[in-house]
């Protein structure tokens, strides 16, 4: 069901959505470009978010972009653990709502 081949359909969406996708793409590119935070760190943040949202497409695209931007396997491993800790922390803190 989840195939990177599906991303080839984005130009079709772009043609029929009145330009919305193109505006999103421009925003996405600007948000991830080098700025006060270097692109490598932005891509690692994007990986952390993708791990928590569990978007397989984002995981693949941002892993590739992070490596291209110079991210090491060690940095990616730490990003995985940060995302896992935040998800677990959210379960713990939200779990307090279940306690009387």
C-alpha positions as CSV (number, residue, x, y, z in Angstrom):
1,X,0.0,0.0,0.0
2,X,2.7,2.5,0.9
3,X,5.0,2.7,-2.1
4,X,7.4,5.6,-2.9
5,X,6.0,5.2,-6.4
6,X,2.9,6.9,-5.1
7,X,4.8,10.2,-4.9
8,X,5.0,10.2,-8.7
9,X,1.3,11.1,-8.5
10,X,2.0,14.5,-6.8
11,X,2.3,16.3,-10.2
12,X,-1.2,15.1,-11.0
13,X,-2.5,16.6,-7.7
14,X,-0.5,19.8,-8.5
15,X,-2.3,20.1,-11.9
16,X,-5.8,19.8,-10.4
17,X,-5.7,21.5,-7.1
18,X,-5.5,25.1,-8.2
19,X,-1.8,25.6,-7.2
20,X,-2.2,24.6,-3.5
21,X,0.4,21.9,-3.7
22,X,2.9,24.2,-5.3
23,X,2.4,26.7,-2.5
24,X,2.9,23.9,0.0
25,X,6.0,22.7,-1.7
26,X,7.6,26.2,-1.8
27,X,6.8,26.6,2.0
28,X,8.2,23.2,2.7
29,X,11.4,23.9,0.9
30,X,11.8,27.3,2.6
31,X,11.2,25.8,6.0
32,X,13.8,23.1,5.6
33,X,16.5,25.4,4.0
34,X,19.6,26.5,5.9
35,X,18.8,29.4,8.2
36,X,19.4,30.2,11.8
37,X,19.2,26.4,12.2
38,X,21.3,24.5,9.6
39,X,19.5,22.2,7.2
40,X,21.0,19.1,8.7
41,X,19.4,19.8,12.1
42,X,16.1,20.7,10.4
43,X,16.2,17.3,8.6
44,X,16.9,15.5,11.9
45,X,13.9,17.4,13.5
46,X,11.8,16.3,10.5
47,X,12.8,12.7,11.1
48,X,11.8,13.0,14.7
49,X,8.4,14.4,13.7
50,X,8.0,11.7,11.0
51,X,8.8,9.0,13.6
52,X,6.1,10.4,15.8
53,X,3.5,10.8,13.0
54,X,4.7,7.5,11.5
55,X,4.6,8.9,8.0
56,X,6.6,6.3,5.9
57,X,7.0,8.8,3.0
58,X,8.4,11.5,5.3
59,X,10.7,9.0,7.0
60,X,12.2,7.9,3.7
61,X,12.5,11.4,2.2
62,X,13.9,13.1,5.3
63,X,16.3,10.3,6.0
64,X,17.7,10.7,2.5
65,X,17.8,14.5,3.0
66,X,19.4,14.2,6.4
67,X,22.2,12.0,5.1
68,X,22.7,14.3,2.1
69,X,23.0,17.2,4.6
70,X,25.7,15.3,6.5
71,X,23.8,13.5,9.2
72,X,25.6,10.5,10.6
73,X,24.1,7.2,11.6
74,X,24.8,8.1,15.2
75,X,22.8,11.4,14.9
76,X,20.0,9.5,13.3
77,X,20.1,6.9,16.1
78,X,19.9,9.7,18.7
79,X,17.0,11.2,16.8
80,X,15.2,7.9,16.9
81,X,15.6,7.8,20.7
82,X,14.5,11.4,21.2
83,X,11.3,10.6,19.2
84,X,10.7,7.4,21.2
85,X,11.3,9.2,24.5
86,X,8.8,11.9,23.6
87,X,6.1,9.4,22.6
88,X,6.6,7.4,25.7
89,X,6.6,10.6,27.8
90,X,3.3,11.6,26.2
91,X,1.8,8.3,27.1
92,X,3.0,8.6,30.7
93,X,1.8,12.2,31.2
94,X,-1.5,11.6,29.5
95,X,-1.9,8.4,31.6
96,X,-2.2,10.6,34.6
97,X,-5.7,11.5,33.4
98,X,-6.6,7.9,34.1
99,X,-5.6,8.0,37.8
100,X,-8.1,8.9,40.5
